[in-house]
Amino acid sequence: MSEENPNQEKRPTADERRPADRTVERDLRVARAESWLLFGGVLLWKAVGSLVKGIGRTARKESMQTPHPPVESDFRKSEEPRSLEQEAESQAGRLLVHGAEASFRAAQVSVAALDAVIEKHEQREQGRRAGESERAEDRNLDQGISPLRQERVGTVLVACAIAVMAAAGFGFLFIYWTGGSNMLLGGNLALFLAGAGAALVLWSHWLTAHKEAVAPREPAASSPRESAAAAVVFRSGVEDVQRRRLLTGMGVLGTGFIAAFVVSLMKSMGFAPDTTLYSRVWQRGQRLMSLDNTPVSINSLRPGSMMLVFPEGSIGSEKAQTVLLRVREDLLRLPAERKNWAPEGYLAYSRVCTHAGCAVGMYETTTHLLMCPCHQSTFDVLNGAQPTGGPAARPLPQLPLYADSQGILHAGDGFSAPPGPGFWGMP
C-alpha cells in the first residue's frame, strides 16, 4: 500500500517524473489490480463449485433412501440424482461467471478512476508551481518612460480635466439658480460630465502602473500567505493615492459639485406649478387669424379641410396655436353643452398634443381623426377630440366659436382646458 500512496513524501514529484515513467507506473497499478481480481475470482469459483457438489451429493443420498416402485427403481437411482446435481452445478456456474465478469469490470472502473484522480492532482500541483514562477516574469509595459515625468504630466492633465469639470459645475449651478437658458444649462452639464470622464481616463493612463501578467487559473480559495500579500498590495495603492494631495483635493471638489447638483434639483420639487400653466390662452371676442395675419371667415374652408389659426395679436404663439377644420354639421356628436361651439360645422382644437406636447397636424378626412406624428395618438374631432388610440389620455382642448354679422369667426371663450401635456394637479 505504501507504493500506491500518491501523497508519500519519498515518491518523486510531478516535476521530476517524466511522462513515460508515469505511464509505466499506471500500467503496473492496473496489471496488479487485474491479477488480484483474477486470483479472487478463481478462489470464488472453487468455493461455489465445492458447495454445489456437496448439495448434489446430499440430494442423491436422500433420493436413494426414499422407497420407490420396483419398476422405476433402477431409473430413479441412475438418472434422477444426476439430473439434480447437474442442474444445480449448471445454474451456479452461470451465476458465478456473470458475477466474476461484473466484479472484474467494476475493478477496472475503480482503478481507472483512482488513476485519473492521481493524475489530476499532479497536474494541479504542476500548474500552481508554474504560475508562481511566471508571476516573477510579469512584463512592465511602462519601460523606457521616466516615472517622475509621467507622474508630473499625468498630474497636470488630470488637474486640468477636474478644473474644467469644476468650472462647468459652477456654471450649471449659477444658471440653474438664476433661471438662465436651458441650452446653457445643458451645455454646462455636458462639460461637467466630459471633464469627469476625461479625468478618469487620464488617471488610468498616466498615473496607474501598467503590467502584463499571464497566469493559469488557480483554485478559488486563497492561502493565508496569498491573502496577506493581496492586502499589502491594496494598502500600498491607497497610500499612493493619498500622496497625491492635489488630486485628492480636486476629487473631493468634484464630489462636492455632484452633491450640490442633487440638492439643487430638489428645488424643482418644492414649489407648485406656476399659475400660467392653467391659462386657457384665448379670450372671448378675439378674432381667428391665419399665419399671414388675415381674419378667418366662415367661407375660408370647405368641409373636409383644415388650417392653422392664432388669436389676434399672438401670431406664432406656441401655446395658442389652434387647428381649425370644417365638417358637415349632421356628423357632429359633441356634448350637449357644446352644441353652439361649431357654427357652420367649424371646429377648433388646440394643436398641442396632451401626451407629450407635440404638434397635432395631420387630419384624416374619411375617419375624421386628428393624428399626432410623435407617438401616434388619435383624436375624434366629431366627438370633442376624445382620444381613440395612442398614449394620450386627455382630449384636445376645444375652442368655442361664433361668427359675427360679417361672417368673421371669433373665440367664444378660452380653451375648454389648459392646453398641452399634463402636469402636477393637471393629469
MARVEX-26950 format. One record per residue: residue in three letters; x, y, z of N, C-alpha, C in turn. Coordinates in steps of 0.2 Angstrom, whole numbers, padded with zeros to 4 digits, always signed. Layout:
ALAXYZXYZXYZ ...
***
This chain:
MET+0004-0006+0000+0000+0000+0000+0004+0006+0000 SER+0010+0006+0003+0015+0012+0003+0017+0014-0004 GLU+0018+0009-0008+0020+0011-0015+0014+0014-0019 GLU+0008+0013-0017+0002+0016-0021+0000+0023-0018 ASN+0003+0025-0013+0000+0031-0010+0003+0037-0014 PRO-0001+0042-0017+0001+0047-0021+0004+0053-0017 ASN+0003+0053-0011+0005+0059-0006+0011+0057-0002 GLN+0014+0051-0003+0020+0049+0001+0026+0054-0001 GLU+0029+0056+0004+0035+0061+0003+0041+0059-0001 LYS+0042+0052+0000+0048+0049-0004+0047+0048-0011 ARG+0040+0049-0013+0039+0047-0020+0041+0053-0024 PRO+0044+0052-0030+0046+0058-0035+0040+0063-0036 THR+0041+0069-0036+0036+0074-0038+0034+0074-0045 ALA+0029+0078-0047+0026+0078-0054+0031+0081-0058 ASP+0035+0086-0055+0040+0089-0060+0046+0085-0061 GLU+0048+0080-0057+0054+0076-0058+0053+0070-0062 ARG+0046+0068-0062+0045+0062-0066+0044+0064-0073 ARG+0046+0059-0078+0044+0060-0085+0037+0057-0087 PRO+0034+0059-0092+0028+0056-0094+0028+0049-0095 ALA+0034+0046-0098+0034+0039-0099+0034+0035-0092 ASP+0038+0038-0087+0038+0035-0081+0031+0034-0078 ARG+0027+0040-0078+0021+0040-0076+0016+0035-0079 THR+0017+0034-0086+0013+0029-0090+0015+0022-0087 VAL+0021+0020-0086+0023+0014-0084+0020+0012-0077 GLU+0020+0017-0072+0018+0016-0066+0010+0015-0066 ARG+0007+0018-0070-0001+0017-0071-0002+0011-0074 ASP+0002+0008-0079+0000+0001-0081+0002-0004-0076 LEU+0007-0003-0072+0009-0008-0067+0003-0008-0062 ARG+0000-0002-0060-0006-0002-0055-0012-0006-0058 VAL-0013-0005-0064-0019-0008-0067-0018-0016-0068 ALA-0012-0018-0070-0010-0025-0070-0010-0029-0063 ARG-0008-0025-0058-0008-0028-0051-0015-0029-0049 ALA-0020-0024-0050-0027-0025-0048-0030-0030-0052 GLU-0028-0031-0059-0031-0036-0063-0029-0043-0060 SER-0023-0044-0058-0020-0050-0055-0024-0052-0049 TRP-0025-0048-0044-0028-0049-0038-0036-0051-0039 LEU-0039-0047-0044-0046-0049-0046-0046-0056-0049 LEU-0042-0058-0053-0042-0065-0056-0041-0070-0051 PHE-0036-0069-0046-0035-0074-0041-0041-0074-0036 GLY-0044-0069-0035-0050-0069-0031-0056-0073-0034 GLY-0057-0072-0041-0062-0075-0045-0061-0082-0045 VAL-0055-0085-0046-0053-0092-0046-0055-0095-0039 LEU-0053-0092-0033-0055-0094-0027-0062-0095-0026 LEU-0066-0090-0028-0073-0090-0028-0076-0095-0032 TRP-0074-0096-0038-0076-0102-0042-0075-0108-0039 LYS-0070-0110-0036-0068-0116-0032-0073-0117-0026 ALA-0074-0111-0023-0078-0112-0017-0086-0113-0019 VAL-0088-0110-0024-0095-0111-0026-0096-0118-0029 GLY-0090-0121-0033-0091-0127-0036-0091-0133-0030 SER-0087-0132-0025-0087-0137-0019-0094-0137-0016 LEU-0097-0131-0015-0104-0130-0012-0109-0134-0016 VAL-0109-0133-0023-0114-0136-0027-0113-0144-0027 LYS-0107-0146-0027-0106-0153-0027-0108-0156-0020 GLY-0107-0153-0015-0110-0155-0008-0117-0156-0008 ILE-0121-0150-0011-0128-0150-0012-0130-0156-0016 GLY-0127-0158-0021-0129-0163-0026-0128-0170-0022 ARG-0123-0171-0019-0122-0177-0015-0127-0178-0010 THR-0129-0173-0006-0134-0174-0001-0141-0175-0004 ALA-0142-0172-0010-0149-0173-0013-0149-0181-0016 ARG-0143-0183-0018-0143-0190-0021-0144-0195-0015 LYS-0141-0194-0009-0142-0199-0004-0149-0199-0001 GLU-0153-0193-0001-0160-0193+0001-0164-0196-0004 SER-0163-0196-0010-0167-0199-0015-0166-0207-0015 MET-0160-0209-0013-0159-0216-0013-0162-0219-0007 GLN-0163-0216-0001-0166-0218+0004-0174-0218+0004 THR-0177-0215-0001-0184-0215-0002-0186-0221-0005 PRO-0192-0225-0003-0194-0231-0007-0197-0229-0013 HIS-0196-0233-0018-0199-0232-0025-0202-0238-0027 PRO-0206-0238-0032-0209-0244-0035-0204-0248-0039 PRO-0205-0254-0039-0199-0259-0041-0198-0258-0049 VAL-0203-0256-0053-0202-0255-0060-0197-0249-0061 GLU-0198-0244-0057-0195-0237-0059-0189-0236-0054 SER-0187-0241-0050-0182-0240-0045-0175-0239-0048 ASP-0173-0243-0054-0167-0243-0057-0166-0236-0060 PHE-0172-0234-0063-0172-0227-0067-0170-0221-0062 ARG-0174-0222-0056-0173-0216-0052-0166-0216-0048 LYS-0163-0222-0047-0156-0222-0044-0151-0220-0049 SER-0152-0221-0055-0147-0220-0060-0147-0213-0063 GLU-0154-0210-0064-0155-0204-0068-0156-0198-0064 GLU-0161-0199-0059-0164-0193-0055-0159-0189-0051 PRO-0154-0192-0047-0149-0189-0043-0144-0185-0048 ARG-0142-0188-0053-0138-0185-0058-0141-0179-0061 SER-0147-0179-0062-0150-0173-0065-0150-0167-0061 LEU-0152-0168-0054-0152-0163-0049-0145-0160-0048 GLU-0140-0164-0048-0134-0162-0047-0131-0158-0053 GLN-0132-0160-0059-0130-0157-0065-0134-0150-0065 GLU-0140-0150-0064-0144-0144-0065-0142-0139-0060 ALA-0140-0141-0053-0138-0136-0048-0131-0133-0050 GLU-0126-0138-0053-0120-0135-0055-0120-0131-0061 SER-0125-0132-0065-0125-0128-0071-0128-0121-0069 GLN-0133-0120-0065-0136-0113-0063-0130-0110-0059 ALA-0127-0113-0054-0122-0110-0050-0116-0107-0055 GLY-0114-0111-0060-0109-0109-0064-0111-0103-0068 ARG-0117-0103-0071-0119-0097-0074-0118-0091-0070 LEU-0121-0091-0064-0121-0086-0059-0114-0084-0057 LEU-0110-0089-0057-0103-0087-0055-0099-0083-0061 VAL-0100-0085-0067-0097-0082-0072-0100-0075-0073 HIS-0106-0074-0072-0109-0067-0073-0106-0062-0067 GLY-0106-0065-0061-0103-0061-0055-0096-0060-0056 ALA-0092-0065-0059-0085-0063-0060-0084-0058-0065 GLU-0088-0058-0070-0087-0053-0075-0089-0046-0073 ALA-0094-0045-0069-0096-0039-0066-0091-0036-0061 SER-0088-0041-0057-0083-0039-0052-0077-0036-0056 PHE-0075-0040-0061-0069-0038-0065-0070-0031-0068 ARG-0076-0030-0071-0077-0023-0074-0077-0018-0069 ALA-0080-0019-0063-0081-0014-0058-0074-0012-0055 ALA-0069-0017-0055-0062-0016-0053-0059-0012-0058 GLN-0060-0013-0064-0056-0009-0069-0059-0002-0069 VAL-0065-0001-0068-0068+0006-0067-0065+0010-0061 SER-0064+0006-0056-0062+0009-0050-0054+0011-0050 VAL-0050+0006-0053-0043+0008-0055-0042+0014-0059 ALA-0047+0014-0065-0046+0020-0069-0048+0026-0066 ALA-0053+0026-0061-0055+0032-0058-0050+0035-0053 LEU-0047+0030-0049-0041+0032-0045-0035+0035-0048 ASP-0034+0032-0054-0028+0034-0058-0029+0041-0061 ALA-0036+0043-0063-0037+0049-0065-0037+0055-0060 VAL-0039+0053-0053-0038+0057-0048-0031+0059-0046 ILE-0027+0054-0046-0020+0055-0045-0017+0059-0051 GLU-0018+0058-0057-0016+0062-0062-0018+0069-0062 LYS-0024+0071-0060-0027+0077-0059-0023+0081-0054 HIS-0022+0078-0048-0019+0081-0043-0012+0083-0045 GLU-0008+0079-0049-0002+0080-0051-0001+0086-0056 GLN-0006+0086-0060-0007+0092-0065-0008+0099-0061 ARG-0012+0098-0056-0014+0104-0052-0008+0107-0049 GLU-0004+0103-0046+0002+0105-0042+0007+0108-0047 GLN+0008+0104-0053+0012+0107-0058+0010+0114-0060 GLY+0004+0115-0062+0002+0121-0064+0002+0127-0059 ARG+0001+0125-0052+0002+0130-0047+0010+0132-0046 ARG+0014+0127-0047+0021+0129-0047+0023+0133-0053 ALA+0021+0132-0059+0022+0135-0065+0020+0142-0064 GLY+0014+0143-0061+0011+0150-0060+0015+0154-0056 GLU+0017+0151-0050+0021+0155-0046+0028+0157-0049 SER+0031+0153-0053+0037+0155-0056+0036+0160-0062 GLU+0030+0160-0065+0028+0165-0070+0027+0172-0067 ARG+0024+0172-0061+0022+0179-0058+0028+0183-0058 ALA+0034+0181-0057+0040+0185-0056+0043+0187-0063 GLU+0040+0185-0068+0042+0187-0075+0036+0191-0078 ASP+0032+0195-0074+0027+0199-0077+0030+0205-0081 ARG+0028+0207-0087+0031+0212-0091+0028+0219-0089 ASN+0033+0223-0088+0031+0230-0086+0030+0234-0093 LEU+0024+0237-0094+0023+0240-0101+0025+0247-0100 ASP+0027+0250-0095+0030+0257-0094+0037+0257-0095 GLN+0041+0252-0097+0048+0253-0098+0050+0258-0103 GLY+0055+0262-0101+0058+0267-0106+0054+0274-0104 ILE+0050+0274-0100+0047+0280-0098+0049+0282-0091 SER+0050+0289-0090+0053+0291-0083+0047+0291-0079 PRO+0047+0288-0073+0041+0288-0069+0040+0295-0066 LEU+0045+0299-0064+0044+0305-0062+0040+0310-0067 ARG+0043+0310-0073+0040+0314-0078+0033+0311-0080 GLN+0032+0305-0080+0025+0303-0081+0020+0305-0076 GLU+0022+0305-0069+0018+0307-0064+0016+0314-0064 ARG+0022+0318-0066+0021+0326-0067+0016+0327-0072 VAL+0017+0324-0078+0012+0326-0084+0005+0323-0082 GLY+0005+0317-0079-0002+0315-0078-0006+0319-0073 THR-0002+0322-0068-0005+0326-0063-0008+0332-0066 VAL-0004+0335-0070-0006+0342-0074-0012+0340-0078 LEU-0012+0335-0082-0018+0333-0086-0024+0332-0082 VAL-0024+0328-0077-0029+0326-0073-0032+0332-0069 ALA-0027+0337-0067-0029+0343-0063-0033+0347-0068 CYS-0031+0348-0074-0034+0352-0079-0041+0349-0081 ALA-0042+0343-0081-0049+0340-0083-0053+0341-0077 ILE-0051+0341-0071-0055+0342-0065-0057+0349-0064 ALA-0052+0354-0066-0054+0361-0066-0059+0362-0071 VAL-0059+0359-0077-0065+0360-0082-0071+0358-0079 MET-0071+0352-0076-0077+0349-0073-0080+0354-0067 ALA-0075+0357-0063-0077+0361-0058-0080+0368-0061 ALA-0077+0371-0066-0080+0377-0069-0087+0376-0072 ALA-0087+0370-0075-0094+0368-0078-0099+0367-0073 GLY-0097+0364-0067-0102+0363-0062-0104+0369-0059 PHE-0099+0374-0058-0101+0381-0055-0106+0384-0060 GLY-0104+0384-0066-0109+0387-0071-0116+0384-0071 PHE-0116+0377-0071-0123+0374-0070-0127+0376-0064 LEU-0124+0377-0059-0127+0379-0053-0129+0386-0053 PHE-0125+0390-0056-0127+0398-0057-0133+0398-0061 ILE-0132+0395-0067-0138+0396-0072-0144+0393-0069 TYR-0144+0387-0066-0150+0384-0063-0153+0389-0058 TRP-0149+0392-0054-0152+0396-0048-0154+0403-0051 THR-0152+0405-0056-0153+0412-0059-0159+0411-0064 GLY-0161+0405-0066-0166+0404-0071-0164+0406-0078 GLY-0157+0404-0080-0155+0405-0086-0157+0401-0092 SER-0154+0401-0098-0156+0397-0103-0155+0390-0102 ASN-0160+0386-0105-0159+0378-0104-0154+0376-0109 MET-0152+0379-0114-0146+0377-0118-0140+0378-0115 LEU-0139+0384-0111-0133+0384-0107-0133+0379-0101 LEU-0138+0378-0099-0139+0373-0093-0136+0366-0095 GLY-0139+0364-0101-0137+0358-0104-0130+0358-0106 GLY-0127+0363-0109-0120+0363-0111-0115+0363-0105 ASN-0117+0366-0100-0113+0366-0094-0113+0359-0091 LEU-0119+0356-0091-0119+0349-0088-0115+0344-0093 ALA-0115+0345-0099-0111+0341-0104-0104+0342-0102 LEU-0101+0348-0101-0094+0349-0100-0092+0346-0093 PHE-0097+0346-0088-0095+0343-0082-0094+0336-0083 LEU-0099+0333-0086-0098+0325-0087-0092+0324-0091 ALA-0091+0328-0096-0085+0326-0101-0078+0327-0096 GLY-0078+0332-0092-0072+0333-0088-0071+0328-0083 ALA-0077+0325-0080-0076+0319-0076-0073+0313-0079 GLY-0076+0312-0085-0074+0306-0089-0067+0307-0091 ALA-0065+0313-0093-0058+0314-0095-0053+0313-0090 ALA-0055+0315-0084-0051+0314-0078-0049+0307-0076 LEU-0055+0303-0077-0054+0296-0075-0050+0292-0080 VAL-0051+0294-0087-0047+0291-0092-0039+0293-0091 LEU-0038+0299-0090-0031+0302-0090-0028+0299-0083 TRP-0031+0298-0078-0028+0295-0072-0026+0288-0073 SER-0031+0284-0077-0029+0277-0078-0023+0276-0083 HIS-0022+0281-0087-0017+0280-0092-0010+0283-0090 TRP-0010+0288-0086-0004+0292-0084-0002+0290-0076 LEU-0007+0289-0072-0005+0288-0065-0006+0281-0062 THR-0007+0276-0067-0008+0269-0064-0002+0265-0068 ALA+0001+0261-0064+0006+0256-0067+0003+0251-0071 HIS+0006+0250-0077+0003+0245-0082+0008+0239-0083 LYS+0005+0233-0081+0009+0227-0082+0005+0222-0085 GLU+0009+0218-0089+0006+0212-0092+0007+0206-0089 ALA+0002+0203-0086+0003+0197-0082-0001+0191-0085 VAL+0002+0185-0085-0002+0179-0088-0001+0174-0083 ALA-0006+0171-0080-0005+0165-0075-0011+0160-0077 PRO-0010+0154-0075-0015+0149-0076-0020+0150-0071 ARG-0026+0148-0072-0032+0148-0067-0030+0144-0061 GLU-0031+0147-0055-0030+0144-0049-0036+0143-0045 PRO-0035+0139-0040-0041+0137-0036-0044+0144-0033 ALA-0051+0144-0032-0054+0150-0029-0052+0152-0022 ALA-0051+0147-0018-0049+0148-0011-0041+0150-0011 SER-0040+0155-0007-0033+0158-0007-0030+0156+0000 SER-0023+0155+0000-0020+0153+0006-0019+0159+0010 PRO-0018+0158+0017-0017+0164+0021-0011+0169+0019 ARG-0006+0166+0016+0000+0169+0013-0002+0174+0007 GLU-0006+0171+0003-0008+0175-0003-0013+0181-0001 SER-0018+0179+0004-0022+0184+0006-0018+0190+0010 ALA-0013+0189+0013-0009+0194+0016-0005+0198+0011 ALA-0003+0195+0006+0001+0198+0001-0004+0203-0003 ALA-0010+0201-0004-0015+0205-0008-0017+0211-0004 ALA-0018+0210+0003-0019+0216+0007-0014+0221+0007 VAL-0007+0218+0007-0002+0223+0007-0002+0227+0000 VAL-0003+0224-0005-0004+0227-0012-0009+0233-0012 PHE-0015+0231-0009-0021+0235-0009-0019+0241-0005 ARG-0016+0240+0001-0015+0246+0006-0009+0250+0002 SER-0005+0248-0001+0000+0252-0005-0003+0256-0010 GLY-0008+0254-0013-0012+0258-0018-0015+0264-0015 VAL-0018+0263-0009-0022+0268-0005-0016+0273-0003 GLU-0011+0271-0001-0006+0276+0001-0003+0280-0005 ASP-0003+0277-0011+0000+0280-0017-0005+0286-0019 VAL-0012+0284-0018-0017+0290-0020-0016+0295-0014 GLN-0015+0293-0008-0015+0299-0003-0009+0303-0004 ARG-0004+0301-0007+0002+0305-0008+0001+0311-0013 ARG-0004+0310-0017-0006+0315-0022-0011+0319-0019 ARG-0009+0324-0015-0014+0328-0011-0018+0332-0016 LEU-0015+0335-0021-0018+0340-0026-0024+0336-0029 LEU-0023+0330-0031-0028+0326-0035-0033+0324-0030 THR-0031+0322-0024-0037+0321-0019-0041+0326-0018 GLY-0038+0332-0017-0042+0338-0016-0047+0340-0022 MET-0044+0339-0028-0049+0340-0034-0054+0335-0034 GLY-0053+0329-0032-0058+0324-0032-0063+0325-0027 VAL-0061+0328-0021-0066+0330-0016-0071+0336-0019 LEU-0067+0340-0023-0071+0346-0026-0076+0344-0031 GLY-0074+0339-0035-0079+0336-0040-0085+0333-0036 THR-0083+0329-0031-0089+0325-0027-0093+0330-0024 GLY-0091+0336-0022-0095+0341-0019-0100+0344-0024 PHE-0097+0345-0030-0102+0348-0035-0107+0343-0037 ILE-0106+0336-0037-0111+0332-0038-0116+0332-0033 ALA-0114+0332-0026-0119+0333-0021-0123+0339-0022 ALA-0120+0345-0024-0124+0351-0025-0129+0351-0030 PHE-0127+0347-0035-0132+0346-0041-0138+0342-0038 VAL-0137+0337-0034-0143+0333-0031-0147+0337-0027 VAL-0144+0341-0022-0148+0346-0018-0151+0351-0022 SER-0148+0354-0027-0151+0359-0031-0157+0357-0035 LEU-0157+0351-0037-0163+0348-0041-0169+0347-0037 MET-0168+0347-0030-0174+0346-0026-0178+0352-0026 LYS-0175+0358-0028-0179+0364-0028-0185+0364-0033 SER-0184+0360-0038-0190+0359-0043-0195+0355-0040 MET-0194+0352-0034-0200+0348-0031-0203+0352-0025 GLY-0201+0357-0024-0203+0361-0018-0208+0366-0019 PHE-0210+0367-0026-0215+0373-0027-0220+0370-0032 ALA-0226+0373-0031-0232+0371-0035-0231+0374-0042 PRO-0234+0371-0047-0234+0373-0054-0236+0381-0054 ASP-0233+0384-0059-0234+0391-0060-0242+0392-0062 THR-0245+0397-0060-0252+0398-0062-0253+0399-0070 THR-0248+0401-0073-0248+0402-0080-0250+0395-0084 LEU-0248+0390-0081-0249+0383-0084-0257+0382-0084 TYR-0261+0385-0080-0268+0384-0080-0271+0389-0085 SER-0268+0393-0088-0271+0398-0093-0274+0395-0099 ARG-0280+0398-0101-0283+0395-0107-0282+0399-0113 VAL-0277+0403-0113-0274+0407-0118-0278+0412-0122 TRP-0284+0409-0125-0288+0413-0129-0293+0417-0124 GLN-0295+0423-0127-0300+0427-0123-0306+0428-0128 ARG-0312+0429-0124-0318+0430-0128-0318+0436-0133 GLY-0320+0435-0139-0320+0440-0144-0314+0441-0148 GLN-0309+0437-0147-0303+0438-0151-0304+0435-0158 ARG-0302+0438-0163-0303+0435-0170-0298+0430-0171 LEU-0300+0425-0175-0296+0420-0178-0292+0422-0183 MET-0285+0422-0183-0281+0425-0188-0277+0419-0191 SER-0276+0420-0198-0271+0415-0201-0264+0417-0200 LEU-0259+0413-0203-0252+0414-0202-0250+0421-0206 ASP-0254+0423-0211-0252+0429-0214-0256+0435-0211 ASN-0259+0434-0205-0262+0439-0201-0268+0442-0205 THR-0272+0437-0207-0279+0439-0210-0284+0436-0207 PRO-0290+0439-0205-0295+0436-0202-0298+0430-0206 VAL-0301+0425-0202-0304+0419-0205-0311+0420-0204 SER-0315+0419-0210-0322+0419-0210-0325+0412-0211 ILE-0332+0412-0211-0335+0406-0212-0334+0403-0219 ASN-0332+0407-0224-0331+0405-0231-0323+0403-0232 SER-0319+0403-0227-0312+0401-0228-0311+0394-0230 LEU-0315+0389-0227-0314+0382-0228-0320+0379-0231 ARG-0319+0373-0234-0324+0369-0236-0324+0363-0232 PRO-0330+0359-0232-0330+0353-0227-0324+0348-0229 GLY-0321+0346-0224-0315+0341-0225-0308+0344-0226 SER-0308+0351-0225-0301+0354-0225-0300+0357-0218 MET-0293+0359-0217-0291+0362-0211-0286+0367-0212 MET-0284+0371-0207-0279+0376-0207-0277+0378-0200 LEU-0271+0381-0199-0269+0383-0193-0270+0391-0192 VAL-0273+0392-0186-0275+0399-0184-0272+0401-0177 PHE-0272+0407-0176-0269+0410-0169-0274+0416-0167 PRO-0274+0418-0161-0278+0423-0158-0275+0430-0161 GLU-0279+0435-0162-0277+0441-0165-0272+0444-0160 GLY-0266+0446-0163-0261+0449-0159-0256+0444-0156 SER-0257+0438-0157-0252+0432-0155-0250+0428-0160 ILE-0249+0430-0166-0247+0426-0172-0241+0422-0170 GLY-0240+0416-0171-0234+0412-0169-0234+0409-0162 SER-0238+0411-0158-0238+0409-0151-0239+0401-0150 GLU-0234+0398-0147-0234+0390-0147-0240+0388-0143 LYS-0242+0391-0137-0247+0388-0133-0254+0390-0136 ALA-0254+0395-0141-0261+0397-0143-0262+0394-0150 GLN-0257+0390-0153-0259+0388-0160-0265+0383-0160 THR-0269+0384-0165-0275+0380-0165-0277+0377-0172 VAL-0279+0371-0172-0281+0368-0178-0289+0370-0179 LEU-0290+0373-0185-0297+0374-0187-0299+0370-0193 LEU-0304+0366-0192-0306+0362-0198-0314+0363-0198 ARG-0316+0360-0204-0324+0361-0206-0326+0354-0208 VAL-0332+0352-0205-0335+0346-0206-0343+0347-0207 ARG-0346+0342-0210-0353+0343-0211-0357+0343-0204 GLU-0361+0347-0203-0365+0348-0197-0369+0342-0194 ASP-0371+0338-0199-0375+0332-0197-0371+0326-0194 LEU-0364+0327-0195-0360+0322-0192-0358+0323-0185 LEU-0359+0329-0183-0356+0331-0176-0359+0327-0170 ARG-0355+0325-0166-0358+0321-0160-0355+0325-0153 LEU-0355+0331-0153-0352+0335-0147-0357+0334-0141 PRO-0354+0335-0135-0358+0335-0129-0364+0341-0130 ALA-0369+0340-0126-0375+0345-0126-0373+0352-0125 GLU-0368+0353-0120-0366+0359-0118-0362+0363-0123 ARG-0359+0359-0128-0355+0362-0134-0359+0362-0141 LYS-0365+0362-0141-0369+0361-0147-0368+0368-0151 ASN-0367+0374-0147-0366+0380-0151-0359+0382-0152 TRP-0354+0377-0151-0347+0379-0152-0345+0378-0159 ALA-0349+0376-0163-0346+0374-0170-0351+0377-0175 PRO-0351+0384-0176-0355+0387-0181-0353+0385-0189 GLU-0358+0383-0193-0357+0381-0199-0352+0375-0200 GLY-0352+0371-0195-0348+0365-0195-0340+0366-0193 TYR-0339+0372-0191-0332+0374-0189-0330+0371-0182 LEU-0324+0368-0182-0322+0365-0176-0314+0368-0174 ALA-0313+0370-0168-0306+0372-0167-0304+0369-0160 TYR-0298+0366-0161-0295+0362-0156-0287+0364-0155 SER-0285+0364-0149-0278+0365-0148-0273+0361-0152 ARG-0268+0363-0155-0264+0359-0159-0258+0356-0155 VAL-0258+0357-0148-0253+0354-0144-0256+0348-0141 CYS-0252+0342-0142-0254+0336-0140-0254+0335-0132 THR-0259+0332-0130-0260+0331-0122-0256+0326-0119 HIS-0252+0322-0124-0247+0317-0121-0240+0320-0120 ALA-0237+0322-0125-0230+0325-0124-0229+0332-0127 GLY-0234+0335-0129-0234+0342-0132-0232+0343-0139 CYS-0232+0337-0143-0230+0338-0150-0236+0341-0154 ALA-0234+0343-0160-0239+0347-0164-0244+0342-0168 VAL-0250+0342-0166-0255+0338-0170-0257+0341-0176 GLY-0254+0339-0182-0255+0342-0188-0258+0338-0194 MET-0260+0332-0192-0262+0328-0198-0270+0326-0197 TYR-0274+0327-0202-0281+0326-0202-0283+0321-0207 GLU-0286+0316-0205-0289+0310-0209-0296+0312-0210 THR-0298+0313-0216-0305+0316-0218-0310+0310-0218 THR-0308+0304-0220-0313+0298-0220-0315+0296-0213 THR-0310+0296-0208-0312+0294-0202-0313+0300-0197 HIS-0311+0306-0199-0312+0312-0195-0308+0311-0189 LEU-0301+0310-0190-0297+0309-0184-0291+0314-0185 LEU-0289+0317-0180-0283+0321-0179-0278+0316-0176 MET-0272+0317-0180-0266+0312-0178-0260+0316-0176 CYS-0257+0313-0170-0250+0316-0168-0245+0312-0171 PRO-0240+0315-0175-0235+0311-0178-0229+0308-0173 CYS-0229+0311-0167-0224+0309-0162-0225+0302-0160 HIS-0231+0300-0157-0232+0294-0154-0239+0291-0156 GLN-0241+0293-0162-0247+0290-0165-0254+0291-0161 SER-0254+0296-0157-0261+0297-0153-0266+0299-0158 THR-0272+0297-0158-0278+0299-0162-0283+0302-0158 PHE-0287+0307-0161-0292+0311-0158-0298+0311-0163 ASP-0304+0310-0160-0310+0310-0164-0313+0317-0164 VAL-0313+0321-0170-0315+0328-0170-0322+0329-0169 LEU-0326+0324-0171-0333+0324-0171-0336+0323-0164 ASN-0332+0321-0159-0334+0319-0153-0330+0323-0148 GLY-0328+0329-0149-0325+0333-0144-0317+0332-0144 ALA-0314+0329-0149-0307+0327-0149-0305+0322-0144 GLN-0310+0317-0142-0308+0312-0137-0303+0307-0140 PRO-0298+0305-0136-0293+0301-0139-0296+0294-0140 THR-0294+0291-0146-0296+0285-0148-0290+0280-0149 GLY-0284+0282-0149-0278+0277-0149-0272+0281-0147 GLY-0267+0277-0146-0261+0280-0144-0260+0281-0136 PRO-0255+0284-0134-0254+0285-0127-0258+0291-0124 ALA-0260+0296-0128-0264+0302-0125-0270+0299-0121 ALA-0271+0302-0115-0276+0301-0110-0281+0306-0110 ARG-0280+0312-0112-0285+0318-0112-0287+0320-0119 PRO-0293+0323-0120-0295+0325-0126-0291+0332-0127 LEU-0291+0334-0134-0288+0340-0135-0293+0346-0133 PRO-0290+0351-0130-0295+0356-0128-0298+0360-0134 GLN-0305+0361-0133-0309+0364-0139-0310+0371-0137 LEU-0310+0375-0143-0311+0382-0143-0318+0384-0145 PRO-0322+0387-0141-0329+0388-0143-0329+0394-0149 LEU-0333+0394-0154-0333+0399-0159-0339+0402-0160 TYR-0339+0408-0163-0346+0411-0165-0344+0415-0171 ALA-0348+0417-0176-0347+0421-0181-0351+0428-0180 ASP-0348+0433-0182-0351+0440-0182-0356+0441-0188 SER-0358+0447-0188-0363+0449-0194-0359+0449-0200 GLN-0353+0450-0201-0349+0450-0207-0346+0443-0208 GLY-0348+0438-0204-0345+0431-0205-0338+0430-0203 ILE-0335+0434-0199-0329+0433-0196-0329+0429-0190 LEU-0325+0424-0189-0325+0419-0184-0321+0422-0178 HIS-0324+0421-0172-0322+0424-0166-0321+0418-0160 ALA-0317+0419-0155-0317+0415-0150-0323+0416-0145 GLY-0327+0411-0143-0332+0412-0138-0329+0413-0131 ASP-0324+0410-0130-0320+0410-0123-0314+0407-0124 GLY-0310+0405-0119-0304+0402-0119-0305+0394-0120 PHE-0299+0390-0121-0300+0383-0122-0304+0380-0116 SER-0307+0374-0118-0311+0371-0113-0306+0368-0107 ALA-0300+0368-0108-0295+0365-0103-0288+0368-0105 PRO-0284+0369-0100-0277+0371-0101-0274+0367-0107 PRO-0271+0370-0112-0268+0366-0117-0261+0363-0115 GLY-0259+0358-0119-0253+0355-0118-0253+0348-0114 PRO-0247+0345-0112-0247+0339-0108-0249+0340-0101 GLY-0250+0335-0097-0252+0335-0090-0246+0337-0086 PHE-0248+0339-0080-0243+0341-0075-0246+0340-0068 TRP-0242+0341-0063-0245+0340-0056-0251+0345-0055 GLY-0256+0341-0053-0263+0345-0052-0267+0345-0059 MET-0264+0343-0064-0267+0343-0071-0265+0336-0074 PRO-0269+0331-0073-0267+0324-0075-0268+0324-0083 
***
